[in-house]
């Protein structure tokens, strides 16, 4: 499943205190993903970047996600 995760931490440019990550993880459903996220300090999944011109997500590689910085999660 793919999720849009809002992170409560500076972006790569240091000019915003929150940023979003499109993150894919092999969870059965949304609730399962949240339970998994809360049982592990860090989970590894796939990151996708959104192109605002093509409106498509492209694969950006593996990402280790620390749940301590997650502010909001939405299924996409």
Secondary structure, DSSP 8 states (H G I E B T S, - for coil): -EEEEEESS--TTSS-S-EEEEEE---SSHHHHHHHHHH-SEEEEEEEEEETTTTEEEEEEEEEEEGGGEEEEEE-
